[in-house]
Amino acid sequence: MTYEEIVRKMSELDSDEFISNSQPAHAAILYRIMFERAKHKISIFCHNLNAVVFDPLAEHIKPVVDRGVRISIIVQETPESKIFKNKFEELSFYFSPNKLPFFICYASTNKICD
């Protein structure tokens, strides 16, 4: 089985087993499956929005939000993925400021980007 097949199977079974996440490609698969399966909220704490991991996820933000899922991300350092960050900013124009279903907080500056 491939890594993705293993992760999908564990997700379908609602497994509480730990999933190894040793490389950016693995993280990208984990997050994509989280975005596909989330029902209420996605909370992510990451180093810098690694472009390898988060660029491919940008196209999945709107469908997740359209399903009513809230996305919260805390980023420790300057975001690397401009594509993902820009998609968040683009979508923010469609919501009133106090009704945003997502946010990114930059821990290095304590700046919250809605």
Backbone atoms as SQL, in Angstrom:
CREATE TABLE atoms (id INTEGER PRIMARY KEY, chain TEXT, resi INTEGER, resn TEXT, atom TEXT, x REAL, y REAL, z REAL);
INSERT INTO atoms VALUES
  (1, 'A', 1, 'MET', 'N', 0.848, -1.192, 0.000),
  (2, 'A', 1, 'MET', 'CA', 0.000, 0.000, 0.000),
  (3, 'A', 1, 'MET', 'C', 0.886, 1.245, 0.000),
  (4, 'A', 2, 'THR', 'N', 0.412, 2.267, -0.669),
  (5, 'A', 2, 'THR', 'CA', 1.138, 3.536, -0.653),
  (6, 'A', 2, 'THR', 'C', 0.853, 4.272, 0.650),
  (7, 'A', 3, 'TYR', 'N', 1.659, 5.281, 0.916),
  (8, 'A', 3, 'TYR', 'CA', 1.456, 6.096, 2.115),
  (9, 'A', 3, 'TYR', 'C', 0.048, 6.690, 2.112),
  (10, 'A', 4, 'GLU', 'N', -0.375, 7.222, 0.965),
  (11, 'A', 4, 'GLU', 'CA', -1.710, 7.830, 0.887),
  (12, 'A', 4, 'GLU', 'C', -2.805, 6.805, 1.143),
  (13, 'A', 5, 'GLU', 'N', -2.668, 5.614, 0.596),
  (14, 'A', 5, 'GLU', 'CA', -3.674, 4.572, 0.824),
  (15, 'A', 5, 'GLU', 'C', -3.761, 4.202, 2.305),
  (16, 'A', 6, 'ILE', 'N', -2.612, 4.134, 2.957),
  (17, 'A', 6, 'ILE', 'CA', -2.589, 3.820, 4.392),
  (18, 'A', 6, 'ILE', 'C', -3.294, 4.914, 5.189),
  (19, 'A', 7, 'VAL', 'N', -2.983, 6.175, 4.874),
  (20, 'A', 7, 'VAL', 'CA', -3.588, 7.297, 5.598),
  (21, 'A', 7, 'VAL', 'C', -5.094, 7.332, 5.358),
  (22, 'A', 8, 'ARG', 'N', -5.511, 7.140, 4.114),
  (23, 'A', 8, 'ARG', 'CA', -6.948, 7.135, 3.812),
  (24, 'A', 8, 'ARG', 'C', -7.668, 6.017, 4.576),
  (25, 'A', 9, 'LYS', 'N', -7.077, 4.837, 4.584),
  (26, 'A', 9, 'LYS', 'CA', -7.690, 3.701, 5.277),
  (27, 'A', 9, 'LYS', 'C', -7.811, 3.989, 6.775),
  (28, 'A', 10, 'MET', 'N', -6.737, 4.523, 7.363),
  (29, 'A', 10, 'MET', 'CA', -6.776, 4.851, 8.790),
  (30, 'A', 10, 'MET', 'C', -7.833, 5.916, 9.072),
  (31, 'A', 11, 'SER', 'N', -7.970, 6.872, 8.159),
  (32, 'A', 11, 'SER', 'CA', -8.965, 7.926, 8.326),
  (33, 'A', 11, 'SER', 'C', -10.379, 7.355, 8.247),
  (34, 'A', 12, 'GLU', 'N', -10.604, 6.499, 7.269),
  (35, 'A', 12, 'GLU', 'CA', -11.923, 5.882, 7.116),
  (36, 'A', 12, 'GLU', 'C', -12.310, 5.049, 8.339),
  (37, 'A', 13, 'LEU', 'N', -11.318, 4.431, 8.965),
  (38, 'A', 13, 'LEU', 'CA', -11.562, 3.602, 10.146),
  (39, 'A', 13, 'LEU', 'C', -11.591, 4.413, 11.437),
  (40, 'A', 14, 'ASP', 'N', -11.385, 5.738, 11.322),
  (41, 'A', 14, 'ASP', 'CA', -11.278, 6.608, 12.499),
  (42, 'A', 14, 'ASP', 'C', -10.242, 6.071, 13.486),
  (43, 'A', 15, 'SER', 'N', -9.140, 5.621, 12.940),
  (44, 'A', 15, 'SER', 'CA', -8.071, 5.043, 13.752),
  (45, 'A', 15, 'SER', 'C', -7.457, 6.090, 14.673),
  (46, 'A', 16, 'ASP', 'N', -7.090, 5.663, 15.869),
  (47, 'A', 16, 'ASP', 'CA', -6.405, 6.566, 16.790),
  (48, 'A', 16, 'ASP', 'C', -4.899, 6.277, 16.821),
  (49, 'A', 17, 'GLU', 'N', -4.433, 5.499, 15.858),
  (50, 'A', 17, 'GLU', 'CA', -3.001, 5.204, 15.738),
  (51, 'A', 17, 'GLU', 'C', -2.259, 6.434, 15.232),
  (52, 'A', 18, 'PHE', 'N', -1.006, 6.572, 15.651),
  (53, 'A', 18, 'PHE', 'CA', -0.172, 7.659, 15.158),
  (54, 'A', 18, 'PHE', 'C', 0.215, 7.389, 13.710),
  (55, 'A', 19, 'ILE', 'N', 0.307, 8.459, 12.934),
  (56, 'A', 19, 'ILE', 'CA', 0.704, 8.355, 11.534),
  (57, 'A', 19, 'ILE', 'C', 2.048, 9.048, 11.382),
  (58, 'A', 20, 'SER', 'N', 3.034, 8.334, 10.884),
  (59, 'A', 20, 'SER', 'CA', 4.353, 8.913, 10.663),
  (60, 'A', 20, 'SER', 'C', 4.258, 10.028, 9.620),
  (61, 'A', 21, 'ASN', 'N', 4.951, 11.116, 9.888),
  (62, 'A', 21, 'ASN', 'CA', 4.896, 12.290, 9.017),
  (63, 'A', 21, 'ASN', 'C', 6.326, 12.817, 8.879),
  (64, 'A', 22, 'SER', 'N', 7.165, 12.050, 8.189),
  (65, 'A', 22, 'SER', 'CA', 8.598, 12.320, 8.198),
  (66, 'A', 22, 'SER', 'C', 9.097, 13.221, 7.077),
  (67, 'A', 23, 'GLN', 'N', 8.246, 13.573, 6.145),
  (68, 'A', 23, 'GLN', 'CA', 8.696, 14.419, 5.043),
  (69, 'A', 23, 'GLN', 'C', 7.563, 15.320, 4.554),
  (70, 'A', 24, 'PRO', 'N', 7.901, 16.426, 3.883),
  (71, 'A', 24, 'PRO', 'CA', 6.868, 17.353, 3.407),
  (72, 'A', 24, 'PRO', 'C', 5.809, 16.685, 2.527),
  (73, 'A', 25, 'ALA', 'N', 6.209, 15.733, 1.705),
  (74, 'A', 25, 'ALA', 'CA', 5.234, 15.050, 0.849),
  (75, 'A', 25, 'ALA', 'C', 4.201, 14.304, 1.690),
  (76, 'A', 26, 'HIS', 'N', 4.636, 13.745, 2.821),
  (77, 'A', 26, 'HIS', 'CA', 3.699, 13.071, 3.723),
  (78, 'A', 26, 'HIS', 'C', 2.748, 14.079, 4.358),
  (79, 'A', 27, 'ALA', 'N', 3.276, 15.202, 4.791),
  (80, 'A', 27, 'ALA', 'CA', 2.430, 16.242, 5.388),
  (81, 'A', 27, 'ALA', 'C', 1.384, 16.721, 4.387),
  (82, 'A', 28, 'ALA', 'N', 1.783, 16.875, 3.130),
  (83, 'A', 28, 'ALA', 'CA', 0.841, 17.322, 2.093),
  (84, 'A', 28, 'ALA', 'C', -0.316, 16.335, 1.958),
  (85, 'A', 29, 'ILE', 'N', -0.009, 15.057, 1.995),
  (86, 'A', 29, 'ILE', 'CA', -1.053, 14.032, 1.907),
  (87, 'A', 29, 'ILE', 'C', -1.962, 14.091, 3.136),
  (88, 'A', 30, 'LEU', 'N', -1.371, 14.179, 4.318),
  (89, 'A', 30, 'LEU', 'CA', -2.171, 14.249, 5.550),
  (90, 'A', 30, 'LEU', 'C', -3.117, 15.440, 5.542),
  (91, 'A', 31, 'TYR', 'N', -2.595, 16.617, 5.200),
  (92, 'A', 31, 'TYR', 'CA', -3.441, 17.812, 5.186),
  (93, 'A', 31, 'TYR', 'C', -4.525, 17.721, 4.123),
  (94, 'A', 32, 'ARG', 'N', -4.193, 17.198, 2.939),
  (95, 'A', 32, 'ARG', 'CA', -5.201, 17.086, 1.885),
  (96, 'A', 32, 'ARG', 'C', -6.351, 16.195, 2.356),
  (97, 'A', 33, 'ILE', 'N', -6.030, 15.091, 2.997),
  (98, 'A', 33, 'ILE', 'CA', -7.073, 14.190, 3.489),
  (99, 'A', 33, 'ILE', 'C', -7.858, 14.851, 4.622),
  (100, 'A', 34, 'MET', 'N', -7.173, 15.595, 5.477),
  (101, 'A', 34, 'MET', 'CA', -7.887, 16.354, 6.524),
  (102, 'A', 34, 'MET', 'C', -8.869, 17.329, 5.888),
  (103, 'A', 35, 'PHE', 'N', -8.427, 18.051, 4.856),
  (104, 'A', 35, 'PHE', 'CA', -9.292, 19.026, 4.196),
  (105, 'A', 35, 'PHE', 'C', -10.486, 18.327, 3.544),
  (106, 'A', 36, 'GLU', 'N', -10.283, 17.152, 2.986),
  (107, 'A', 36, 'GLU', 'CA', -11.369, 16.414, 2.339),
  (108, 'A', 36, 'GLU', 'C', -12.386, 15.890, 3.351),
  (109, 'A', 37, 'ARG', 'N', -11.928, 15.452, 4.518),
  (110, 'A', 37, 'ARG', 'CA', -12.799, 14.741, 5.457),
  (111, 'A', 37, 'ARG', 'C', -13.310, 15.569, 6.629),
  (112, 'A', 38, 'ALA', 'N', -12.749, 16.741, 6.843),
  (113, 'A', 38, 'ALA', 'CA', -13.140, 17.554, 8.010),
  (114, 'A', 38, 'ALA', 'C', -14.628, 17.885, 7.969),
  (115, 'A', 39, 'LYS', 'N', -15.237, 17.857, 9.151),
  (116, 'A', 39, 'LYS', 'CA', -16.666, 18.156, 9.256),
  (117, 'A', 39, 'LYS', 'C', -16.950, 19.447, 10.004),
  (118, 'A', 40, 'HIS', 'N', -16.076, 19.825, 10.941),
  (119, 'A', 40, 'HIS', 'CA', -16.346, 21.003, 11.760),
  (120, 'A', 40, 'HIS', 'C', -15.199, 22.004, 11.787),
  (121, 'A', 41, 'LYS', 'N', -13.996, 21.525, 12.072),
  (122, 'A', 41, 'LYS', 'CA', -12.880, 22.447, 12.255),
  (123, 'A', 41, 'LYS', 'C', -11.563, 21.777, 11.900),
  (124, 'A', 42, 'ILE', 'N', -10.665, 22.567, 11.313),
  (125, 'A', 42, 'ILE', 'CA', -9.294, 22.144, 11.057),
  (126, 'A', 42, 'ILE', 'C', -8.394, 23.112, 11.808),
  (127, 'A', 43, 'SER', 'N', -7.545, 22.585, 12.675),
  (128, 'A', 43, 'SER', 'CA', -6.580, 23.407, 13.410),
  (129, 'A', 43, 'SER', 'C', -5.181, 22.924, 13.057),
  (130, 'A', 44, 'ILE', 'N', -4.347, 23.857, 12.606),
  (131, 'A', 44, 'ILE', 'CA', -2.989, 23.515, 12.180),
  (132, 'A', 44, 'ILE', 'C', -1.997, 24.414, 12.897),
  (133, 'A', 45, 'PHE', 'N', -0.945, 23.819, 13.423),
  (134, 'A', 45, 'PHE', 'CA', 0.188, 24.546, 13.989),
  (135, 'A', 45, 'PHE', 'C', 1.391, 24.122, 13.162),
  (136, 'A', 46, 'CYS', 'N', 2.016, 25.081, 12.478),
  (137, 'A', 46, 'CYS', 'CA', 3.123, 24.708, 11.599),
  (138, 'A', 46, 'CYS', 'C', 4.262, 25.713, 11.687),
  (139, 'A', 47, 'HIS', 'N', 5.373, 25.346, 11.096),
  (140, 'A', 47, 'HIS', 'CA', 6.565, 26.184, 11.150),
  (141, 'A', 47, 'HIS', 'C', 6.443, 27.402, 10.234),
  (142, 'A', 48, 'ASN', 'N', 6.187, 27.169, 8.926),
  (143, 'A', 48, 'ASN', 'CA', 6.237, 28.305, 7.996),
  (144, 'A', 48, 'ASN', 'C', 5.338, 28.163, 6.767),
  (145, 'A', 49, 'LEU', 'N', 4.292, 27.418, 6.837),
  (146, 'A', 49, 'LEU', 'CA', 3.447, 27.166, 5.659),
  (147, 'A', 49, 'LEU', 'C', 4.322, 26.727, 4.487),
  (148, 'A', 50, 'ASN', 'N', 5.051, 25.658, 4.670),
  (149, 'A', 50, 'ASN', 'CA', 5.956, 25.131, 3.651),
  (150, 'A', 50, 'ASN', 'C', 5.241, 25.063, 2.304),
  (151, 'A', 51, 'ALA', 'N', 5.847, 25.634, 1.271),
  (152, 'A', 51, 'ALA', 'CA', 5.223, 25.710, -0.051),
  (153, 'A', 51, 'ALA', 'C', 4.944, 24.326, -0.641),
  (154, 'A', 52, 'VAL', 'N', 5.832, 23.371, -0.421),
  (155, 'A', 52, 'VAL', 'CA', 5.626, 22.012, -0.932),
  (156, 'A', 52, 'VAL', 'C', 4.356, 21.411, -0.333),
  (157, 'A', 53, 'VAL', 'N', 4.102, 21.726, 0.911),
  (158, 'A', 53, 'VAL', 'CA', 2.945, 21.179, 1.619),
  (159, 'A', 53, 'VAL', 'C', 1.676, 21.974, 1.329),
  (160, 'A', 54, 'PHE', 'N', 1.754, 23.298, 1.406),
  (161, 'A', 54, 'PHE', 'CA', 0.538, 24.119, 1.398),
  (162, 'A', 54, 'PHE', 'C', 0.123, 24.673, 0.035),
  (163, 'A', 55, 'ASP', 'N', 1.038, 24.827, -0.918),
  (164, 'A', 55, 'ASP', 'CA', 0.631, 25.323, -2.240),
  (165, 'A', 55, 'ASP', 'C', -0.473, 24.459, -2.856),
  (166, 'A', 56, 'PRO', 'N', -0.326, 23.125, -2.858),
  (167, 'A', 56, 'PRO', 'CA', -1.386, 22.296, -3.442),
  (168, 'A', 56, 'PRO', 'C', -2.717, 22.361, -2.677),
  (169, 'A', 57, 'LEU', 'N', -2.676, 22.757, -1.414),
  (170, 'A', 57, 'LEU', 'CA', -3.906, 22.833, -0.613),
  (171, 'A', 57, 'LEU', 'C', -4.731, 24.081, -0.901),
  (172, 'A', 58, 'ALA', 'N', -4.138, 25.073, -1.520),
  (173, 'A', 58, 'ALA', 'CA', -4.829, 26.350, -1.739),
  (174, 'A', 58, 'ALA', 'C', -6.168, 26.158, -2.444),
  (175, 'A', 59, 'GLU', 'N', -6.210, 25.283, -3.422),
  (176, 'A', 59, 'GLU', 'CA', -7.448, 25.067, -4.173),
  (177, 'A', 59, 'GLU', 'C', -8.525, 24.371, -3.340),
  (178, 'A', 60, 'HIS', 'N', -8.154, 23.809, -2.208),
  (179, 'A', 60, 'HIS', 'CA', -9.109, 23.088, -1.356),
  (180, 'A', 60, 'HIS', 'C', -9.717, 23.962, -0.261),
  (181, 'A', 61, 'ILE', 'N', -9.221, 25.183, -0.080),
  (182, 'A', 61, 'ILE', 'CA', -9.721, 26.031, 1.007),
  (183, 'A', 61, 'ILE', 'C', -11.199, 26.360, 0.820),
  (184, 'A', 62, 'LYS', 'N', -11.574, 26.855, -0.346),
  (185, 'A', 62, 'LYS', 'CA', -12.959, 27.287, -0.561),
  (186, 'A', 62, 'LYS', 'C', -13.959, 26.138, -0.393),
  (187, 'A', 63, 'PRO', 'N', -13.720, 24.963, -0.988),
  (188, 'A', 63, 'PRO', 'CA', -14.675, 23.871, -0.760),
  (189, 'A', 63, 'PRO', 'C', -14.829, 23.503, 0.718),
  (190, 'A', 64, 'VAL', 'N', -13.746, 23.585, 1.478),
  (191, 'A', 64, 'VAL', 'CA', -13.810, 23.283, 2.909),
  (192, 'A', 64, 'VAL', 'C', -14.682, 24.312, 3.616),
  (193, 'A', 65, 'VAL', 'N', -14.434, 25.582, 3.339),
  (194, 'A', 65, 'VAL', 'CA', -15.200, 26.668, 3.955),
  (195, 'A', 65, 'VAL', 'C', -16.664, 26.587, 3.520),
  (196, 'A', 66, 'ASP', 'N', -16.906, 26.264, 2.258),
  (197, 'A', 66, 'ASP', 'CA', -18.279, 26.133, 1.760),
  (198, 'A', 66, 'ASP', 'C', -19.050, 25.024, 2.486),
  (199, 'A', 67, 'ARG', 'N', -18.340, 24.031, 3.005),
  (200, 'A', 67, 'ARG', 'CA', -18.986, 22.953, 3.778),
  (201, 'A', 67, 'ARG', 'C', -19.240, 23.369, 5.214),
  (202, 'A', 68, 'GLY', 'N', -18.825, 24.567, 5.590),
  (203, 'A', 68, 'GLY', 'CA', -19.043, 25.045, 6.952),
  (204, 'A', 68, 'GLY', 'C', -17.937, 24.683, 7.923),
  (205, 'A', 69, 'VAL', 'N', -16.804, 24.240, 7.415),
  (206, 'A', 69, 'VAL', 'CA', -15.666, 23.871, 8.258),
  (207, 'A', 69, 'VAL', 'C', -14.829, 25.114, 8.536),
  (208, 'A', 70, 'ARG', 'N', -14.484, 25.314, 9.806),
  (209, 'A', 70, 'ARG', 'CA', -13.620, 26.439, 10.193),
  (210, 'A', 70, 'ARG', 'C', -12.164, 26.000, 10.095),
  (211, 'A', 71, 'ILE', 'N', -11.308, 26.905, 9.623),
  (212, 'A', 71, 'ILE', 'CA', -9.876, 26.621, 9.497),
  (213, 'A', 71, 'ILE', 'C', -9.103, 27.616, 10.350),
  (214, 'A', 72, 'SER', 'N', -8.281, 27.113, 11.267),
  (215, 'A', 72, 'SER', 'CA', -7.423, 27.951, 12.106),
  (216, 'A', 72, 'SER', 'C', -5.988, 27.473, 11.935),
  (217, 'A', 73, 'ILE', 'N', -5.099, 28.412, 11.643),
  (218, 'A', 73, 'ILE', 'CA', -3.696, 28.055, 11.432),
  (219, 'A', 73, 'ILE', 'C', -2.809, 28.995, 12.232),
  (220, 'A', 74, 'ILE', 'N', -1.886, 28.422, 12.989),
  (221, 'A', 74, 'ILE', 'CA', -0.859, 29.209, 13.669),
  (222, 'A', 74, 'ILE', 'C', 0.456, 28.896, 12.976),
  (223, 'A', 75, 'VAL', 'N', 1.135, 29.949, 12.505),
  (224, 'A', 75, 'VAL', 'CA', 2.391, 29.812, 11.771),
  (225, 'A', 75, 'VAL', 'C', 3.504, 30.426, 12.609),
  (226, 'A', 76, 'GLN', 'N', 4.571, 29.665, 12.866),
  (227, 'A', 76, 'GLN', 'CA', 5.651, 30.145, 13.723),
  (228, 'A', 76, 'GLN', 'C', 6.538, 31.191, 13.050),
  (229, 'A', 77, 'GLU', 'N', 6.789, 31.049, 11.776),
  (230, 'A', 77, 'GLU', 'CA', 7.711, 31.941, 11.064),
  (231, 'A', 77, 'GLU', 'C', 7.027, 32.529, 9.831),
  (232, 'A', 78, 'THR', 'N', 7.748, 33.340, 9.092),
  (233, 'A', 78, 'THR', 'CA', 7.217, 33.956, 7.875),
  (234, 'A', 78, 'THR', 'C', 6.705, 32.872, 6.928),
  (235, 'A', 79, 'PRO', 'N', 5.473, 33.003, 6.440),
  (236, 'A', 79, 'PRO', 'CA', 4.904, 31.986, 5.550),
  (237, 'A', 79, 'PRO', 'C', 5.689, 31.856, 4.251),
  (238, 'A', 80, 'GLU', 'N', 5.977, 30.616, 3.886),
  (239, 'A', 80, 'GLU', 'CA', 6.667, 30.331, 2.634),
  (240, 'A', 80, 'GLU', 'C', 5.673, 30.237, 1.479),
  (241, 'A', 81, 'SER', 'N', 4.494, 29.690, 1.732),
  (242, 'A', 81, 'SER', 'CA', 3.504, 29.480, 0.681),
  (243, 'A', 81, 'SER', 'C', 2.697, 30.750, 0.441),
  (244, 'A', 82, 'LYS', 'N', 3.099, 31.500, -0.549),
  (245, 'A', 82, 'LYS', 'CA', 2.365, 32.717, -0.911),
  (246, 'A', 82, 'LYS', 'C', 1.021, 32.355, -1.544),
  (247, 'A', 83, 'ILE', 'N', 0.975, 31.244, -2.269),
  (248, 'A', 83, 'ILE', 'CA', -0.260, 30.823, -2.933),
  (249, 'A', 83, 'ILE', 'C', -1.352, 30.552, -1.899),
  (250, 'A', 84, 'PHE', 'N', -1.033, 29.793, -0.863),
  (251, 'A', 84, 'PHE', 'CA', -2.003, 29.468, 0.189),
  (252, 'A', 84, 'PHE', 'C', -2.429, 30.727, 0.929),
  (253, 'A', 85, 'LYS', 'N', -1.454, 31.532, 1.330),
  (254, 'A', 85, 'LYS', 'CA', -1.736, 32.776, 2.061),
  (255, 'A', 85, 'LYS', 'C', -2.606, 33.710, 1.220),
  (256, 'A', 86, 'ASN', 'N', -2.299, 33.844, -0.066),
  (257, 'A', 86, 'ASN', 'CA', -3.077, 34.720, -0.950),
  (258, 'A', 86, 'ASN', 'C', -4.507, 34.221, -1.125),
  (259, 'A', 87, 'LYS', 'N', -4.705, 32.904, -1.162),
  (260, 'A', 87, 'LYS', 'CA', -6.057, 32.352, -1.283),
  (261, 'A', 87, 'LYS', 'C', -6.883, 32.694, -0.042),
  (262, 'A', 88, 'PHE', 'N', -6.267, 32.625, 1.134),
  (263, 'A', 88, 'PHE', 'CA', -6.941, 33.033, 2.370),
  (264, 'A', 88, 'PHE', 'C', -7.368, 34.491, 2.264),
  (265, 'A', 89, 'GLU', 'N', -6.439, 35.346, 1.835),
  (266, 'A', 89, 'GLU', 'CA', -6.738, 36.778, 1.734),
  (267, 'A', 89, 'GLU', 'C', -7.824, 37.039, 0.698),
  (268, 'A', 90, 'GLU', 'N', -7.775, 36.343, -0.425),
  (269, 'A', 90, 'GLU', 'CA', -8.790, 36.493, -1.470),
  (270, 'A', 90, 'GLU', 'C', -10.177, 36.131, -0.938),
  (271, 'A', 91, 'LEU', 'N', -10.280, 35.041, -0.213),
  (272, 'A', 91, 'LEU', 'CA', -11.566, 34.602, 0.323),
  (273, 'A', 91, 'LEU', 'C', -12.091, 35.514, 1.419),
  (274, 'A', 92, 'SER', 'N', -11.206, 36.229, 2.098),
  (275, 'A', 92, 'SER', 'CA', -11.648, 37.098, 3.197),
  (276, 'A', 92, 'SER', 'C', -12.558, 38.221, 2.710),
  (277, 'A', 93, 'PHE', 'N', -12.510, 38.543, 1.427),
  (278, 'A', 93, 'PHE', 'CA', -13.372, 39.593, 0.883),
  (279, 'A', 93, 'PHE', 'C', -14.838, 39.172, 0.833),
  (280, 'A', 94, 'TYR', 'N', -15.109, 37.884, 0.945),
  (281, 'A', 94, 'TYR', 'CA', -16.475, 37.379, 0.846),
  (282, 'A', 94, 'TYR', 'C', -17.190, 37.271, 2.190),
  (283, 'A', 95, 'PHE', 'N', -16.487, 37.595, 3.275),
  (284, 'A', 95, 'PHE', 'CA', -17.063, 37.452, 4.608),
  (285, 'A', 95, 'PHE', 'C', -16.929, 38.750, 5.378),
  (286, 'A', 96, 'SER', 'N', -17.900, 39.034, 6.239),
  (287, 'A', 96, 'SER', 'CA', -17.739, 40.186, 7.121),
  (288, 'A', 96, 'SER', 'C', -16.650, 39.841, 8.134),
  (289, 'A', 97, 'PRO', 'N', -15.893, 40.840, 8.609),
  (290, 'A', 97, 'PRO', 'CA', -14.731, 40.561, 9.469),
  (291, 'A', 97, 'PRO', 'C', -15.013, 39.681, 10.682),
  (292, 'A', 98, 'ASN', 'N', -16.172, 39.832, 11.303),
  (293, 'A', 98, 'ASN', 'CA', -16.446, 39.021, 12.499),
  (294, 'A', 98, 'ASN', 'C', -17.061, 37.658, 12.169),
  (295, 'A', 99, 'LYS', 'N', -17.213, 37.340, 10.901),
  (296, 'A', 99, 'LYS', 'CA', -17.803, 36.065, 10.496),
  (297, 'A', 99, 'LYS', 'C', -16.833, 35.200, 9.689),
  (298, 'A', 100, 'LEU', 'N', -15.556, 35.561, 9.695),
  (299, 'A', 100, 'LEU', 'CA', -14.591, 34.784, 8.925),
  (300, 'A', 100, 'LEU', 'C', -14.519, 33.347, 9.436),
  (301, 'A', 101, 'PRO', 'N', -14.622, 32.370, 8.532),
  (302, 'A', 101, 'PRO', 'CA', -14.548, 30.974, 8.956),
  (303, 'A', 101, 'PRO', 'C', -13.110, 30.457, 9.009),
  (304, 'A', 102, 'PHE', 'N', -12.140, 31.368, 8.916),
  (305, 'A', 102, 'PHE', 'CA', -10.748, 30.946, 8.921),
  (306, 'A', 102, 'PHE', 'C', -9.869, 32.079, 9.413),
  (307, 'A', 103, 'PHE', 'N', -8.697, 31.732, 9.907),
  (308, 'A', 103, 'PHE', 'CA', -7.712, 32.750, 10.240),
  (309, 'A', 103, 'PHE', 'C', -6.325, 32.132, 10.272),
  (310, 'A', 104, 'ILE', 'N', -5.335, 33.001, 10.077),
  (311, 'A', 104, 'ILE', 'CA', -3.936, 32.611, 10.211),
  (312, 'A', 104, 'ILE', 'C', -3.326, 33.540, 11.242),
  (313, 'A', 105, 'CYS', 'N', -2.629, 32.988, 12.209),
  (314, 'A', 105, 'CYS', 'CA', -1.919, 33.780, 13.216),
  (315, 'A', 105, 'CYS', 'C', -0.428, 33.539, 13.033),
  (316, 'A', 106, 'TYR', 'N', 0.316, 34.629, 12.925),
  (317, 'A', 106, 'TYR', 'CA', 1.769, 34.525, 12.781),
  (318, 'A', 106, 'TYR', 'C', 2.385, 34.665, 14.161),
  (319, 'A', 107, 'ALA', 'N', 2.822, 33.560, 14.732),
  (320, 'A', 107, 'ALA', 'CA', 3.331, 33.531, 16.103),
  (321, 'A', 107, 'ALA', 'C', 4.564, 34.402, 16.294),
  (322, 'A', 108, 'SER', 'N', 5.381, 34.563, 15.257),
  (323, 'A', 108, 'SER', 'CA', 6.612, 35.339, 15.402),
  (324, 'A', 108, 'SER', 'C', 6.335, 36.819, 15.635),
  (325, 'A', 109, 'THR', 'N', 5.177, 37.297, 15.161),
  (326, 'A', 109, 'THR', 'CA', 4.841, 38.712, 15.318),
  (327, 'A', 109, 'THR', 'C', 3.584, 38.919, 16.143),
  (328, 'A', 110, 'ASN', 'N', 2.927, 37.824, 16.518),
  (329, 'A', 110, 'ASN', 'CA', 1.632, 37.874, 17.202),
  (330, 'A', 110, 'ASN', 'C', 0.575, 38.572, 16.357),
  (331, 'A', 111, 'LYS', 'N', 0.805, 38.656, 15.061),
  (332, 'A', 111, 'LYS', 'CA', -0.156, 39.290, 14.160),
  (333, 'A', 111, 'LYS', 'C', -1.195, 38.257, 13.738),
  (334, 'A', 112, 'ILE', 'N', -2.440, 38.640, 13.839),
  (335, 'A', 112, 'ILE', 'CA', -3.510, 37.763, 13.374),
  (336, 'A', 112, 'ILE', 'C', -3.987, 38.296, 12.039),
  (337, 'A', 113, 'CYS', 'N', -3.984, 37.426, 11.073),
  (338, 'A', 113, 'CYS', 'CA', -4.424, 37.773, 9.733),
  (339, 'A', 113, 'CYS', 'C', -5.768, 37.105, 9.529),
  (340, 'A', 114, 'ASP', 'N', -6.810, 37.856, 9.349),
  (341, 'A', 114, 'ASP', 'CA', -8.137, 37.274, 9.130),
  (342, 'A', 114, 'ASP', 'C', -8.409, 37.185, 7.649);
